[in-house]
Amino acid sequence: MLHIGRLIRRRNKLRRVYDATPARHKELSIVCSADDDVARPSKRLLDVALGAASRARAIEFHVFDGRASSEAHWWEVWPGEHYKLLAALVGELGARRVVEIGTFTGLGTLAIAEALPPDGVITTFDIAPWRDFADTWFTDADFSSERIRQEIADIAKPDGILPYRELFEEADFIFIDGPKDGVTEPKFIQVLASLELRRNPIVMFDDVRVLNMIEIWRRLDRPKLDLTSFGHWTGSGLVDWNGRSET
């Protein structure tokens, strides 16, 4: 009974701290030691991260000018949101081929597209067309030049990647912004591990500090770096997919 009593007191204390912390939106998380993580950043990853963080300071978006949506203007928040970081990573990498998993309202897609070179293309995947989202930032004109392409497909399903294998293997940057349900992201990781990513892409995972993602991120045994302080407040994780960790 004493053990149960301690658990109840700890739970009540956690609830008091949670309720007393002022924030519009809160998420529970876990703070983990770094020395016993399964992977460390690579030198390349550190260089890319530092360069992108510096670039993000000067980014101003104009692609959203004149657009209407009831969604908040998250691209104006940095640090704290990842839109400027996404654009900065594209610029720092000189990325021409970008793949995004999770289109949603299109904020991330448009931020990335604005940073692409003239011959660059972003292909964004979702299980529902962009028109199905009431708060979308897209217009028909965004897809007229094929600079932005949307594919309706579930990459996490068995063989779901097969029609798009070459697309992923030629990507310079891959942004994974899926459901964070504790199930789908491990499938994405497994799928990527089955491919030959020839262009040594940086892969970015969103929300790596929320509870459903912490164990997944922690167990990812590739050179990685938590860049949350310069990205999304819920966690921005970068992975040098083909790299080697610094020792």
KEDRENBA-821304 format. One record per residue (C-alpha): residue number from 1; residue in three letters; z, y, x. Coordinates in pm, whole numbers. Layout:
KEDRENBA-821304
NUM_ALA_Z_Y_X
...
END
This chain:
KEDRENBA-821304
1_MET_0_0_0
2_LEU_66_231_293
3_HIS_-289_180_417
4_ILE_-429_262_74
5_GLY_-206_569_58
6_ARG_-344_696_388
7_LEU_-697_647_267
8_ILE_-623_839_-50
9_ARG_-465_1127_146
10_ARG_-763_1142_381
11_ARG_-1002_1139_89
12_ASN_-811_1420_-80
13_LYS_-806_1623_242
14_LEU_-1181_1575_282
15_ARG_-1233_1690_-75
16_ARG_-1020_2002_-18
17_VAL_-1210_2091_300
18_TYR_-1544_2023_132
19_ASP_-1459_2235_-172
20_ALA_-1316_2520_38
21_THR_-1618_2549_269
22_PRO_-1840_2834_144
23_ALA_-2207_2736_122
24_ARG_-2487_2739_-133
25_HIS_-2574_2377_-51
26_LYS_-2357_2121_129
27_GLU_-2424_1777_275
28_LEU_-2180_1530_425
29_SER_-2252_1427_782
30_ILE_-2107_1242_1083
31_VAL_-2054_1383_1431
32_CYS_-2149_1124_1694
33_SER_-2092_1105_2069
34_ALA_-2399_1156_2288
35_ASP_-2310_955_2598
36_ASP_-2352_617_2425
37_ASP_-2667_696_2229
38_VAL_-2945_442_2280
39_ALA_-3190_707_2405
40_ARG_-3195_1042_2580
41_PRO_-3459_1316_2577
42_SER_-3751_1297_2816
43_LYS_-3829_1588_3048
44_ARG_-4141_1654_2845
45_LEU_-3939_1667_2525
46_LEU_-3695_1917_2671
47_ASP_-3982_2136_2793
48_VAL_-4160_2121_2456
49_ALA_-3839_2199_2267
50_LEU_-3751_2498_2484
51_GLY_-4105_2633_2462
52_ALA_-4121_2589_2085
53_ALA_-3783_2753_2029
54_SER_-3900_3054_2227
55_ARG_-4232_3072_2039
56_ALA_-4060_3049_1700
57_ARG_-3883_3380_1757
58_ALA_-4212_3572_1739
59_ILE_-4380_3388_1450
60_GLU_-4455_3580_1133
61_PHE_-4625_3401_846
62_HIS_-4896_3573_643
63_VAL_-5040_3263_478
64_PHE_-4784_3297_198
65_ASP_-4874_3659_118
66_GLY_-4986_3694_-242
67_ARG_-4893_3339_-339
68_ALA_-4671_3264_-636
69_SER_-4410_2992_-673
70_SER_-4059_2978_-815
71_GLU_-3943_2810_-493
72_ALA_-3743_3027_-254
73_HIS_-3907_3184_50
74_TRP_-3761_2934_295
75_TRP_-4016_3023_565
76_GLU_-3833_3353_614
77_VAL_-3513_3175_720
78_TRP_-3495_3093_1092
79_PRO_-3294_2942_1245
80_GLY_-3183_2739_949
81_GLU_-3518_2624_811
82_HIS_-3788_2449_1011
83_TYR_-4109_2627_915
84_LYS_-4128_2855_1218
85_LEU_-4031_2564_1440
86_LEU_-4312_2351_1294
87_ALA_-4568_2621_1366
88_ALA_-4423_2677_1712
89_LEU_-4444_2306_1796
90_VAL_-4811_2300_1697
91_GLY_-4876_2596_1925
92_GLU_-4670_2460_2213
93_LEU_-4846_2123_2198
94_GLY_-5191_2272_2147
95_ALA_-5215_2025_1860
96_ARG_-5552_1983_1689
97_ARG_-5481_1679_1474
98_VAL_-5158_1680_1276
99_VAL_-5028_1425_1026
100_GLU_-4755_1508_775
101_ILE_-4579_1251_558
102_GLY_-4441_1425_249
103_THR_-4649_1711_108
104_PHE_-4421_1824_-176
105_THR_-4479_2196_-250
106_GLY_-4684_2255_65
107_LEU_-4458_2491_258
108_GLY_-4457_2277_570
109_THR_-4828_2201_539
110_LEU_-4924_2567_519
111_ALA_-4691_2665_804
112_ILE_-4849_2402_1027
113_ALA_-5204_2489_921
114_GLU_-5157_2855_1011
115_ALA_-5074_2757_1370
116_LEU_-5370_2522_1419
117_PRO_-5669_2621_1634
118_PRO_-5998_2691_1450
119_ASP_-6109_2328_1476
120_GLY_-5767_2188_1386
121_VAL_-5691_1972_1082
122_ILE_-5370_1868_910
123_THR_-5375_1559_691
124_THR_-5077_1545_458
125_PHE_-4967_1233_273
126_ASP_-4779_1199_-53
127_ILE_-4755_955_-340
128_ALA_-4845_1231_-588
129_PRO_-5122_1496_-576
130_TRP_-5020_1850_-488
131_ARG_-5108_1970_-838
132_ASP_-4830_1754_-983
133_PHE_-4563_1979_-830
134_ALA_-4491_2277_-1053
135_ASP_-4364_2490_-764
136_THR_-4659_2424_-534
137_TRP_-4768_2695_-291
138_PHE_-5120_2554_-265
139_THR_-5436_2688_-421
140_ASP_-5775_2516_-452
141_ALA_-5905_2736_-170
142_ASP_-5667_2572_77
143_PHE_-5871_2252_60
144_SER_-6221_2398_52
145_SER_-6273_2402_429
146_GLU_-6106_2063_488
147_ARG_-5872_2227_735
148_ILE_-5603_2088_507
149_ARG_-5656_1741_363
150_GLN_-5432_1548_129
151_GLU_-5424_1170_102
152_ILE_-5247_998_-186
153_ALA_-5101_684_-31
154_ASP_-4770_510_34
155_ILE_-4766_457_408
156_ALA_-4441_261_383
157_LYS_-4598_-18_179
158_PRO_-4726_-332_355
159_ASP_-5067_-255_506
160_GLY_-5048_98_361
161_ILE_-5131_242_702
162_LEU_-5443_33_758
163_PRO_-5701_272_603
164_TYR_-5551_556_810
165_ARG_-5480_376_1134
166_GLU_-5726_577_1344
167_LEU_-5605_903_1190
168_PHE_-5249_835_1305
169_GLU_-5356_703_1643
170_GLU_-5543_1027_1718
171_ALA_-5262_1258_1604
172_ASP_-5107_1512_1843
173_PHE_-4810_1584_1617
174_ILE_-4660_1383_1331
175_PHE_-4408_1535_1089
176_ILE_-4209_1287_878
177_ASP_-4054_1454_575
178_GLY_-4013_1159_341
179_PRO_-3750_1075_78
180_LYS_-3461_1010_321
181_ASP_-3343_725_100
182_GLY_-3220_507_386
183_VAL_-3507_263_331
184_THR_-3840_440_364
185_GLU_-3791_607_702
186_PRO_-3719_277_885
187_LYS_-4047_151_739
188_PHE_-4225_458_874
189_ILE_-4077_390_1217
190_GLN_-4184_27_1202
191_VAL_-4536_128_1100
192_LEU_-4569_381_1382
193_ALA_-4440_124_1631
194_SER_-4725_-108_1529
195_LEU_-4988_150_1626
196_GLU_-5130_263_1957
197_LEU_-5061_636_1944
198_ARG_-5313_731_2209
199_ARG_-5249_1105_2227
200_ASN_-4878_1078_2310
201_PRO_-4767_1266_2000
202_ILE_-4438_1436_1936
203_VAL_-4293_1298_1614
204_MET_-4053_1514_1413
205_PHE_-3809_1375_1158
206_ASP_-3656_1602_895
207_ASP_-3293_1584_774
208_VAL_-3162_1370_1062
209_ARG_-2806_1492_1001
210_VAL_-2772_1387_638
211_LEU_-2582_1064_572
212_ASN_-2883_851_481
213_MET_-3055_943_807
214_ILE_-2775_940_1063
215_GLU_-2776_566_1137
216_ILE_-3157_556_1137
217_TRP_-3175_842_1386
218_ARG_-2892_702_1595
219_ARG_-3062_362_1632
220_LEU_-3405_506_1719
221_ASP_-3456_386_2076
222_ARG_-3716_634_2197
223_PRO_-3678_964_2386
224_LYS_-3535_1199_2124
225_LEU_-3368_1535_2082
226_ASP_-3170_1683_1795
227_LEU_-3308_2037_1767
228_THR_-3118_2131_1451
229_SER_-2992_2464_1589
230_PHE_-3355_2582_1607
231_GLY_-3481_2400_1299
232_HIS_-3358_2275_964
233_TRP_-2985_2303_894
234_THR_-2991_1945_761
235_GLY_-3133_1822_1090
236_SER_-3455_1843_1290
237_GLY_-3515_1554_1528
238_LEU_-3795_1539_1786
239_VAL_-3923_1218_1941
240_ASP_-4148_1181_2245
241_TRP_-4296_865_2100
242_ASN_-4455_719_2412
243_GLY_-4222_882_2664
244_ARG_-3933_762_2874
245_SER_-3578_889_2848
246_GLU_-3429_1094_3130
247_THR_-3148_908_3303
END
